């Protein structure tokens, strides 16, 4: 009797805090040009690595467009900061995108990213501000949060009755999604839970989410917001900060972290049947750290 072949490992990239490229702004502001050059360098390294080891998707941890999101689904930034920068054939895969605080800065920006998804023919995935996406090859359930809407610091309407209802609805949805079975459960939220960087962690967000991650045996939490790379493991969860897609911020000491580094880069995730290999790449294509997370 023939034995069914093991499905191949499913490889994803993670990119966070990345969208600066804009020729007009780059001409006016040297800092924008500097950050856009870092963004392009990371994109080049992603393309080279994906050409060697093909990927099935890119996960974004938010802050997809600086300094204040996009204005519509036809905003020129879609071309200058996304389509043109990540134009390599190896990167023509679904981008499973999440919202960061800068993606909420313009009044219509979050909706513009949802609207672009509807016209992008499957490359930009964002059917709603928060959603679940399933990758069947290794049974990976990706739960994408609109983390900033759950934060009293970043949600300008947080204390209104309308926002309170919306916040309660998202928490209820998240708990229901996390309870669904999957070999791998990945939660993506812009805000850090365990991370030493410029942005401090947010107590209410952490208080609500951390027990859910542990209870429902989530193996991986991905965030941006802090502009560096970091890995912390606690109670079965690997907490990965991937906010180094362009400009960088200083980091803390790294005490308690398995890895921490302030350099431009991206993260690669290789999901097998029983283990997840996490690799942190810099803009030169060098692996800065490799770690294994069991299922």
URURPE-V469162 format. One record per helix or strand. SS is the DSSP state (alpha for helix, beta for strand). FROM is the first residue (numbers start at 1). TO is the last residue. Records with the same first field share a line. If there is no record, write none. Layout:
SS=FROM-TO  FROM-TO
This chain:
beta=10-15  57-60  94-96  124-125  131-135  140-144  184-188  197-197  220-223  229-234  237-242  251-251  259-261  265-271  275-282  287-294
alpha=23-28  30-52  77-83  89-91  102-104  109-119  136-138  147-150  161-178  203-215
